[in-house]
Amino acid sequence: MNMTMQTDQIITDWQPHFPSLWGNHSLALSHRLAASPLFSDDALARLIDKSPREAYHVNYSQKTPGNPPKRREGEIKGLSGKDVLDVVKNGNIWVNLTAPASVDPAYGELLDSLYAEFEERVPGFRSYKRNLTILISSPNVSVKYHSDVPGQSLWQVRGTKKVYVYPASRPFISQPALEKLILGQLRETDMPYEGWYDDYAEVHMLEAGKMLHWPLNGPHRVVNENMLNVSFTTEHWTDELRKHYAVNYANGFLRSKLGLNKLSQQVTGASYLAKLGLAGLVKFTPLNPQKKKVYTVDFQVDPSAPEGVRDIEGYSFSK
């Protein structure tokens, strides 16, 4: 059956050969969510109003002469959701709502519908530990080169952004860097990047109504066009992805604690089973090197300030 003819599906241009590409190659698809009321100004303002401190991030990229932009963490204390949206439209910030489903179950229902669709269409694909994060960002904002640990997709709802996707292999992502990322010893946006990497990137213009899925741990960066952008990411785990996670977790522990360098990333055989046991032993004992992430908040979103940002005395929180 040609699935492109189904009118009740969120993805509108699915083709019979796409399952062979899923997870192995970047896949750009069209979807019906650009007109969804879940992403209107009113709906987003309500989400911002109801999201507790631990369920959002506000970031600002401070341009410092002679240095890469510094990513800063902020707060929206005392502002309404509408006020925050107005600043995003005219400023230089982006807001990540990390748990919209806990505020409004409709976003959880959307997430389940998306994955039900992919699981129906991709033979053998079964996902769990899913999450949806909404990204609301100012015109021309850019997100630094980074990689994500779970399976990841980016869904564009409003505006247009340019997405650079790089090969998930050396030199674009090294085995030690991936291990540090998984162990929490390296933040996603602190991965090494060189300008010439762009010569080897896939470049996608992601317009409203498009989404992009790329291979596991694929490095990428994002540049907004000159308009407000609203998008969301989905992330998931599968049994296969967990195998890769366990191997890289164990490898990172062996590299940092024992100085081992020649470490296989295979997810079959005796060495995999040994690493699976080691990862389980380390992760759930005091040997676990992973720590809570600490965020230092040093600005307040302020509609009257340049770029919508006012410096405040810094404080930290962890999650």
Secondary structure, DSSP 8 states (H G I E B T S, - for coil): --GGG-SS-SBS---TTHHHHTTTS-EEEEBSGGG-GGGSHHHHHHHHHH--GGGEEEEEEE--TTS--EEEEEE-TT--HHHHHHHHHHSSEEEEES-HHHH-HHHHHHHHHHHHHHHHHSTT---EEEEEEEEEE-TT-EEEEE--SSEEEEEEEESEEEEEE--SSTTTS-HHHHHHHHHTSS-GGGS---GGGGGG-EEEEEETTEEEE--TT--EEEEE-SS-EEEEEEEEE-HHHHHHHHHHHHHHHHHHHH---------SHHHHHHHHHHHHHHHTSTT------EEEEEEEE-TTSGGGEEEEEEEEEE-
